[in-house]
């Protein structure tokens, strides 16, 4: 596929697949193309591979900053981002947000990878954009440019025969895959097999067994802080995104009850302009409820309960409700 291309060639694959990187480097060398690495993980892994004795026949890789000084027909750009990751090199190049590298119509883009379920939309977004730009695109669906990096059963068996472990702990896949792997390990004579879930603690020696659990899960960058994805802040933000929020503020004057009008806003629940009638209705209903209630019974709990029922009945939403009661 490479030998008849007149422009630059861009190939995206899994950075951890050093064998694939080696194959691409060999093909590039045979065709007189220089390999330029785009993406931090590729640079890190290829350097580790060289330090460990691999990629010894590959010529030195070029840096992104060198792209502009090379002849396009002599370049092969090896990129991260075969799964459509927005900040990875492949996506940034395709959507013209990379600071050093640009695509041109005579170039070719190859995805030496499969589509991992869940990444479909991101990958097809890239493929569609390449099609609009009339850039030749090659994937494993149409050409033999990818084979799975997952080992077959005979290969796993060979590994076990080499290592001869006493314990097998499958860690890749879902429960059905882990169970099948454990059974396979047992059939090969491995004494103990442990099927673990995220957070399980396994003591390996002495007397291997599960000894407890630790909290596990995702963390999210929130401004300058890292927070668990199930933290109170994240839960509230997700609710705000899905349901919106209502703000109510009003003044109670002694035992006389409500003084003046309430201040009401409902961002993400109803709009001032496009849903003006519903907006006014909700505000009037809440104001009437507070006006008709004895001042002593006007509490955050009572008002919140009324608002939740009213909004749920009228909009089907369950927004957050923030109430400020001022008393004079």
C-alpha positions as a LaTeX table, in Angstrom:
\begin{tabular}{lrrr}
\hline
Residue & $x$ (\AA) & $y$ (\AA) & $z$ (\AA) \\
\hline
Unk1 & 0.00 & 0.00 & 0.00 \\
Unk2 & 2.86 & 2.38 & 0.78 \\
Unk3 & 5.03 & 1.96 & $-2.24$ \\
Unk4 & 2.78 & 3.84 & $-4.68$ \\
Unk5 & 1.96 & 6.86 & $-2.50$ \\
Unk6 & 3.12 & 10.27 & $-3.72$ \\
Unk7 & 2.46 & 12.27 & $-0.55$ \\
Unk8 & 3.12 & 11.85 & 3.14 \\
Unk9 & 1.76 & 8.72 & 4.82 \\
Unk10 & 0.20 & 8.81 & 8.28 \\
Unk11 & $-0.23$ & 5.55 & 10.21 \\
Unk12 & $-1.97$ & 5.27 & 13.55 \\
Unk13 & $-1.69$ & 2.17 & 15.70 \\
Unk14 & $-1.47$ & 1.15 & 19.36 \\
Unk15 & 1.70 & 2.69 & 20.80 \\
Unk16 & 2.31 & $-0.40$ & 22.98 \\
Unk17 & 2.50 & $-2.71$ & 19.95 \\
Unk18 & 6.27 & $-2.52$ & 19.50 \\
Unk19 & 6.22 & $-5.37$ & 16.95 \\
Unk20 & 3.90 & $-3.30$ & 14.74 \\
Unk21 & 6.10 & $-0.23$ & 15.14 \\
Unk22 & 9.09 & $-2.37$ & 14.12 \\
Unk23 & 7.26 & $-3.64$ & 11.02 \\
Unk24 & 6.31 & $-0.11$ & 9.98 \\
Unk25 & 9.88 & 1.13 & 10.53 \\
Unk26 & 11.26 & $-1.72$ & 8.37 \\
Unk27 & 8.80 & $-1.00$ & 5.54 \\
Unk28 & 9.59 & 2.72 & 5.70 \\
Unk29 & 13.33 & 2.04 & 5.51 \\
Unk30 & 12.90 & $-0.26$ & 2.51 \\
Unk31 & 10.91 & 2.43 & 0.68 \\
Unk32 & 13.26 & 5.26 & 1.60 \\
Unk33 & 10.87 & 7.00 & 3.96 \\
Unk34 & 11.84 & 8.58 & 7.26 \\
Unk35 & 9.68 & 7.76 & 10.29 \\
Unk36 & 8.45 & 10.70 & 12.36 \\
Unk37 & 6.79 & 10.02 & 15.72 \\
Unk38 & 3.74 & 12.06 & 16.69 \\
Unk39 & 2.46 & 11.46 & 20.21 \\
Unk40 & 4.02 & 11.25 & 23.64 \\
Unk41 & 3.28 & 7.57 & 24.34 \\
Unk42 & 4.96 & 6.48 & 21.09 \\
Unk43 & 8.12 & 8.40 & 21.98 \\
Unk44 & 8.17 & 6.95 & 25.49 \\
Unk45 & 7.55 & 3.35 & 24.45 \\
Unk46 & 9.94 & 3.34 & 21.48 \\
Unk47 & 12.70 & 4.72 & 23.69 \\
Unk48 & 12.04 & 2.01 & 26.28 \\
Unk49 & 12.10 & $-0.57$ & 23.46 \\
Unk50 & 15.47 & 0.67 & 22.18 \\
Unk51 & 16.87 & 0.67 & 25.73 \\
Unk52 & 15.73 & $-2.96$ & 26.04 \\
Unk53 & 17.40 & $-4.08$ & 22.82 \\
Unk54 & 14.49 & $-3.82$ & 20.38 \\
Unk55 & 14.14 & $-1.62$ & 17.25 \\
Unk56 & 17.89 & $-1.86$ & 16.70 \\
Unk57 & 17.51 & $-1.99$ & 12.91 \\
Unk58 & 15.25 & 1.05 & 12.80 \\
Unk59 & 16.74 & 4.39 & 11.82 \\
Unk60 & 16.49 & 7.24 & 14.36 \\
Unk61 & 12.96 & 8.62 & 14.51 \\
Unk62 & 12.25 & 12.24 & 13.62 \\
Unk63 & 10.58 & 14.72 & 15.99 \\
Unk64 & 7.35 & 16.59 & 15.18 \\
Unk65 & 9.23 & 19.88 & 14.90 \\
Unk66 & 11.17 & 18.42 & 11.95 \\
Unk67 & 8.04 & 17.79 & 9.85 \\
Unk68 & 8.15 & 21.12 & 7.99 \\
Unk69 & 11.76 & 20.58 & 6.87 \\
Unk70 & 11.16 & 17.21 & 5.17 \\
Unk71 & 9.92 & 16.24 & 1.69 \\
Unk72 & 6.39 & 14.93 & 2.10 \\
Unk73 & 6.93 & 12.01 & $-0.28$ \\
Unk74 & 9.77 & 10.81 & 1.97 \\
Unk75 & 7.82 & 10.93 & 5.24 \\
Unk76 & 5.95 & 8.32 & 7.22 \\
Unk77 & 4.28 & 9.83 & 10.29 \\
Unk78 & 3.53 & 7.28 & 13.01 \\
Unk79 & 0.75 & 8.61 & 15.23 \\
Unk80 & $-1.00$ & 7.89 & 18.50 \\
Unk81 & $-4.79$ & 8.09 & 18.61 \\
Unk82 & $-6.07$ & 5.14 & 16.57 \\
Unk83 & $-9.17$ & 5.04 & 18.81 \\
Unk84 & $-10.19$ & 8.64 & 18.12 \\
Unk85 & $-8.85$ & 10.17 & 21.35 \\
Unk86 & $-9.42$ & 13.90 & 20.94 \\
Unk87 & $-6.07$ & 15.03 & 22.34 \\
Unk88 & $-3.99$ & 12.35 & 20.59 \\
Unk89 & $-1.84$ & 13.13 & 17.56 \\
Unk90 & $-4.04$ & 11.52 & 14.88 \\
Unk91 & $-7.16$ & 13.46 & 15.81 \\
Unk92 & $-5.27$ & 16.75 & 16.13 \\
Unk93 & $-3.66$ & 16.25 & 12.72 \\
Unk94 & $-6.95$ & 15.36 & 11.01 \\
Unk95 & $-8.78$ & 18.36 & 12.49 \\
Unk96 & $-5.87$ & 20.80 & 11.91 \\
Unk97 & $-5.16$ & 21.55 & 15.56 \\
Unk98 & $-1.64$ & 20.07 & 15.64 \\
Unk99 & 0.98 & 22.84 & 15.97 \\
Unk100 & 3.51 & 21.32 & 13.55 \\
Unk101 & 1.87 & 18.79 & 11.23 \\
Unk102 & $-0.68$ & 19.31 & 8.43 \\
Unk103 & $-2.46$ & 17.01 & 5.99 \\
Unk104 & $-2.63$ & 17.63 & 2.23 \\
Unk105 & $-4.85$ & 16.04 & $-0.48$ \\
Unk106 & $-2.17$ & 13.64 & $-1.85$ \\
Unk107 & $-1.44$ & 12.22 & 1.60 \\
Unk108 & $-2.72$ & 8.87 & 2.87 \\
Unk109 & $-3.98$ & 7.91 & 6.33 \\
Unk110 & $-3.90$ & 4.33 & 7.61 \\
Unk111 & $-5.47$ & 2.90 & 10.76 \\
Unk112 & $-3.54$ & $-0.23$ & 11.73 \\
Unk113 & $-6.04$ & $-1.13$ & 14.44 \\
Unk114 & $-9.53$ & $-2.37$ & 15.11 \\
Unk115 & $-12.39$ & $-0.25$ & 16.44 \\
Unk116 & $-12.71$ & $-0.98$ & 20.15 \\
Unk117 & $-16.45$ & $-1.05$ & 21.03 \\
Unk118 & $-17.42$ & 2.31 & 22.50 \\
Unk119 & $-15.01$ & 4.28 & 20.34 \\
Unk120 & $-17.10$ & 3.96 & 17.18 \\
Unk121 & $-18.42$ & 7.52 & 17.07 \\
Unk122 & $-15.03$ & 9.15 & 17.61 \\
Unk123 & $-13.35$ & 7.03 & 14.93 \\
Unk124 & $-16.11$ & 7.47 & 12.34 \\
Unk125 & $-16.00$ & 11.21 & 12.99 \\
Unk126 & $-12.34$ & 11.16 & 11.90 \\
Unk127 & $-13.03$ & 8.91 & 8.90 \\
Unk128 & $-15.88$ & 11.14 & 7.72 \\
Unk129 & $-13.71$ & 14.23 & 8.02 \\
Unk130 & $-10.96$ & 12.58 & 5.97 \\
Unk131 & $-13.52$ & 11.64 & 3.34 \\
Unk132 & $-14.75$ & 15.24 & 3.10 \\
Unk133 & $-11.16$ & 16.35 & 2.55 \\
Unk134 & $-10.72$ & 13.70 & $-0.18$ \\
Unk135 & $-7.74$ & 12.09 & 1.58 \\
Unk136 & $-7.08$ & 8.41 & 0.88 \\
Unk137 & $-7.90$ & 6.32 & 3.95 \\
Unk138 & $-7.08$ & 2.68 & 4.69 \\
Unk139 & $-8.46$ & 0.55 & 7.54 \\
Unk140 & $-8.30$ & $-3.11$ & 8.52 \\
Unk141 & $-11.85$ & $-3.51$ & 7.16 \\
Unk142 & $-10.56$ & $-3.07$ & 3.60 \\
Unk143 & $-6.88$ & $-4.09$ & 3.77 \\
Unk144 & $-4.66$ & $-6.52$ & 5.69 \\
Unk145 & $-2.99$ & $-3.90$ & 7.89 \\
Unk146 & $-3.88$ & $-5.17$ & 11.36 \\
Unk147 & $-3.93$ & $-8.37$ & 13.33 \\
Unk148 & $-5.03$ & $-8.55$ & 16.95 \\
Unk149 & $-2.38$ & $-8.06$ & 19.63 \\
Unk150 & $-4.26$ & $-10.50$ & 21.88 \\
Unk151 & $-2.64$ & $-13.96$ & 22.08 \\
Unk152 & $-4.46$ & $-17.11$ & 20.98 \\
Unk153 & $-4.92$ & $-20.05$ & 23.35 \\
Unk154 & $-1.83$ & $-21.90$ & 22.04 \\
Unk155 & 0.25 & $-18.78$ & 22.60 \\
Unk156 & $-1.04$ & $-18.36$ & 26.16 \\
Unk157 & $-0.32$ & $-22.05$ & 26.74 \\
Unk158 & 3.24 & $-21.59$ & 25.46 \\
Unk159 & 3.74 & $-18.68$ & 27.88 \\
Unk160 & 2.53 & $-20.80$ & 30.81 \\
Unk161 & 4.87 & $-23.64$ & 29.76 \\
Unk162 & 7.81 & $-21.21$ & 29.75 \\
Unk163 & 7.02 & $-19.45$ & 33.04 \\
Unk164 & 5.60 & $-22.44$ & 34.96 \\
Unk165 & 3.70 & $-20.29$ & 37.51 \\
Unk166 & 2.02 & $-21.68$ & 40.62 \\
Unk167 & $-0.72$ & $-19.00$ & 40.54 \\
Unk168 & $-2.77$ & $-17.59$ & 37.65 \\
Unk169 & $-4.59$ & $-14.27$ & 38.03 \\
Unk170 & $-6.47$ & $-13.32$ & 34.83 \\
Unk171 & $-6.81$ & $-9.52$ & 34.65 \\
Unk172 & $-7.99$ & $-8.67$ & 31.12 \\
Unk173 & $-11.63$ & $-8.82$ & 30.06 \\
Unk174 & $-15.02$ & $-9.16$ & 31.71 \\
Unk175 & $-16.19$ & $-11.82$ & 34.16 \\
Unk176 & $-16.92$ & $-14.41$ & 31.44 \\
Unk177 & $-13.40$ & $-14.01$ & 29.99 \\
Unk178 & $-11.70$ & $-14.16$ & 33.40 \\
Unk179 & $-13.57$ & $-17.35$ & 34.30 \\
Unk180 & $-12.68$ & $-19.00$ & 31.01 \\
Unk181 & $-9.02$ & $-18.06$ & 31.39 \\
Unk182 & $-8.91$ & $-19.42$ & 34.95 \\
Unk183 & $-10.38$ & $-22.73$ & 33.74 \\
Unk184 & $-7.81$ & $-22.84$ & 30.93 \\
Unk185 & $-4.97$ & $-22.23$ & 33.41 \\
Unk186 & $-6.30$ & $-25.02$ & 35.64 \\
Unk187 & $-6.39$ & $-27.42$ & 32.68 \\
Unk188 & $-2.67$ & $-26.70$ & 32.14 \\
Unk189 & $-1.84$ & $-27.82$ & 35.68 \\
Unk190 & $-1.48$ & $-24.42$ & 37.37 \\
Unk191 & $-2.23$ & $-25.07$ & 41.05 \\
Unk192 & $-4.28$ & $-21.99$ & 41.96 \\
Unk193 & $-6.40$ & $-19.53$ & 40.02 \\
Unk194 & $-7.91$ & $-16.33$ & 41.40 \\
Unk195 & $-10.66$ & $-14.32$ & 39.71 \\
Unk196 & $-10.55$ & $-10.78$ & 41.10 \\
Unk197 & $-12.65$ & $-7.64$ & 40.72 \\
Unk198 & $-11.31$ & $-4.09$ & 40.82 \\
Unk199 & $-10.35$ & $-3.34$ & 44.41 \\
Unk200 & $-9.81$ & $-6.94$ & 45.55 \\
Unk201 & $-6.58$ & $-7.47$ & 47.51 \\
Unk202 & $-4.75$ & $-10.73$ & 46.88 \\
Unk203 & $-1.95$ & $-11.97$ & 49.09 \\
Unk204 & 0.51 & $-13.90$ & 46.90 \\
Unk205 & 2.63 & $-15.42$ & 49.66 \\
Unk206 & 2.58 & $-17.13$ & 52.02 \\
Unk207 & $-0.74$ & $-18.99$ & 51.63 \\
Unk208 & $-2.23$ & $-17.09$ & 48.64 \\
Unk209 & $-5.78$ & $-15.85$ & 49.21 \\
Unk210 & $-8.06$ & $-12.81$ & 48.97 \\
Unk211 & $-7.57$ & $-10.76$ & 52.12 \\
Unk212 & $-9.76$ & $-7.69$ & 51.61 \\
Unk213 & $-10.79$ & $-4.79$ & 49.39 \\
Unk214 & $-9.64$ & $-1.24$ & 48.78 \\
Unk215 & $-11.65$ & 1.58 & 47.24 \\
Unk216 & $-11.10$ & 1.77 & 43.50 \\
Unk217 & $-12.53$ & 3.67 & 40.57 \\
Unk218 & $-11.99$ & 6.64 & 38.30 \\
Unk219 & $-10.68$ & 10.05 & 39.27 \\
Unk220 & $-11.53$ & 13.26 & 37.43 \\
Unk221 & $-9.61$ & 16.50 & 37.04 \\
Unk222 & $-11.79$ & 19.23 & 38.54 \\
Unk223 & $-10.00$ & 22.52 & 37.99 \\
Unk224 & $-6.71$ & 22.02 & 39.80 \\
Unk225 & $-7.90$ & 19.09 & 41.94 \\
Unk226 & $-8.31$ & 15.35 & 41.45 \\
Unk227 & $-11.63$ & 14.07 & 42.76 \\
Unk228 & $-13.28$ & 10.61 & 42.76 \\
Unk229 & $-15.90$ & 10.42 & 40.02 \\
Unk230 & $-18.51$ & 9.57 & 42.66 \\
Unk231 & $-17.67$ & 12.59 & 44.84 \\
Unk232 & $-20.41$ & 14.96 & 45.94 \\
Unk233 & $-19.16$ & 17.64 & 43.54 \\
Unk234 & $-19.24$ & 15.28 & 40.54 \\
Unk235 & $-22.68$ & 13.89 & 41.45 \\
Unk236 & $-24.10$ & 17.40 & 41.71 \\
Unk237 & $-22.51$ & 18.43 & 38.43 \\
Unk238 & $-24.00$ & 15.42 & 36.66 \\
Unk239 & $-27.40$ & 16.24 & 38.12 \\
Unk240 & $-27.03$ & 19.86 & 37.05 \\
Unk241 & $-26.19$ & 18.70 & 33.54 \\
Unk242 & $-29.16$ & 16.33 & 33.29 \\
Unk243 & $-31.84$ & 18.07 & 35.37 \\
Unk244 & $-30.88$ & 21.74 & 35.85 \\
Unk245 & $-31.29$ & 23.82 & 39.01 \\
Unk246 & $-33.89$ & 26.15 & 40.54 \\
Unk247 & $-33.03$ & 29.18 & 42.66 \\
Unk248 & $-35.67$ & 30.68 & 44.99 \\
Unk249 & $-35.14$ & 33.67 & 47.25 \\
Unk250 & $-37.80$ & 35.55 & 49.27 \\
Unk251 & $-38.42$ & 37.68 & 52.38 \\
Unk252 & $-40.72$ & 36.77 & 55.28 \\
Unk253 & $-41.82$ & 39.71 & 57.43 \\
Unk254 & $-42.50$ & 38.48 & 60.96 \\
Unk255 & $-45.78$ & 36.58 & 61.26 \\
Unk256 & $-47.25$ & 38.36 & 58.24 \\
Unk257 & $-45.65$ & 35.94 & 55.83 \\
Unk258 & $-44.30$ & 36.74 & 52.39 \\
Unk259 & $-43.19$ & 40.31 & 51.76 \\
Unk260 & $-43.06$ & 41.26 & 48.07 \\
Unk261 & $-42.38$ & 38.86 & 45.23 \\
Unk262 & $-40.08$ & 35.88 & 45.18 \\
Unk263 & $-36.87$ & 35.89 & 43.15 \\
Unk264 & $-36.98$ & 32.87 & 40.85 \\
Unk265 & $-34.63$ & 31.41 & 38.26 \\
Unk266 & $-34.48$ & 27.94 & 36.69 \\
Unk267 & $-31.39$ & 27.52 & 34.45 \\
Unk268 & $-31.41$ & 24.20 & 32.66 \\
Unk269 & $-35.04$ & 23.54 & 33.73 \\
Unk270 & $-37.11$ & 26.10 & 31.81 \\
Unk271 & $-36.06$ & 29.07 & 29.73 \\
Unk272 & $-37.12$ & 32.74 & 30.06 \\
Unk273 & $-37.80$ & 33.14 & 26.35 \\
Unk274 & $-38.45$ & 29.80 & 24.65 \\
Unk275 & $-40.64$ & 28.55 & 27.55 \\
Unk276 & $-41.92$ & 31.87 & 28.91 \\
Unk277 & $-45.43$ & 30.59 & 29.65 \\
Unk278 & $-44.20$ & 27.59 & 31.64 \\
Unk279 & $-41.58$ & 29.73 & 33.37 \\
Unk280 & $-44.23$ & 32.26 & 34.54 \\
Unk281 & $-46.58$ & 29.45 & 35.59 \\
Unk282 & $-43.97$ & 27.80 & 37.83 \\
Unk283 & $-43.02$ & 31.11 & 39.41 \\
Unk284 & $-46.66$ & 32.05 & 40.13 \\
Unk285 & $-47.49$ & 28.63 & 41.58 \\
Unk286 & $-44.51$ & 28.75 & 43.95 \\
Unk287 & $-45.30$ & 32.32 & 44.99 \\
Unk288 & $-48.95$ & 31.43 & 45.66 \\
Unk289 & $-47.91$ & 28.41 & 47.74 \\
Unk290 & $-45.62$ & 30.51 & 49.95 \\
Unk291 & $-48.15$ & 33.38 & 50.21 \\
Unk292 & $-50.98$ & 31.10 & 51.35 \\
Unk293 & $-48.91$ & 29.33 & 54.02 \\
Unk294 & $-48.59$ & 30.60 & 57.61 \\
Unk295 & $-45.12$ & 32.12 & 58.08 \\
Unk296 & $-44.24$ & 29.60 & 60.80 \\
Unk297 & $-44.70$ & 26.71 & 58.32 \\
Unk298 & $-42.57$ & 28.25 & 55.58 \\
Unk299 & $-39.44$ & 26.11 & 55.84 \\
Unk300 & $-36.86$ & 25.00 & 53.30 \\
Unk301 & $-38.08$ & 21.43 & 53.63 \\
Unk302 & $-41.73$ & 22.28 & 52.86 \\
Unk303 & $-40.90$ & 24.63 & 49.98 \\
Unk304 & $-38.43$ & 22.18 & 48.44 \\
Unk305 & $-40.95$ & 19.33 & 48.61 \\
Unk306 & $-43.59$ & 21.46 & 46.87 \\
Unk307 & $-41.19$ & 22.64 & 44.15 \\
Unk308 & $-39.95$ & 19.11 & 43.42 \\
Unk309 & $-43.49$ & 17.80 & 42.98 \\
Unk310 & $-44.60$ & 20.79 & 40.91 \\
Unk311 & $-41.62$ & 20.69 & 38.55 \\
Unk312 & $-41.71$ & 16.91 & 38.22 \\
Unk313 & $-45.43$ & 17.00 & 37.32 \\
Unk314 & $-44.99$ & 19.83 & 34.79 \\
Unk315 & $-41.62$ & 19.02 & 33.21 \\
Unk316 & $-40.67$ & 15.45 & 34.15 \\
Unk317 & $-37.40$ & 16.75 & 35.61 \\
Unk318 & $-35.91$ & 16.43 & 39.07 \\
Unk319 & $-33.67$ & 19.51 & 39.41 \\
Unk320 & $-31.55$ & 20.63 & 42.31 \\
Unk321 & $-33.32$ & 23.31 & 44.37 \\
Unk322 & $-31.51$ & 26.08 & 46.23 \\
Unk323 & $-33.66$ & 28.14 & 48.61 \\
Unk324 & $-32.72$ & 31.34 & 50.45 \\
Unk325 & $-35.29$ & 32.43 & 53.09 \\
Unk326 & $-34.70$ & 35.89 & 54.58 \\
Unk327 & $-36.59$ & 36.85 & 57.73 \\
Unk328 & $-37.20$ & 40.40 & 58.94 \\
\hline
\end{tabular}
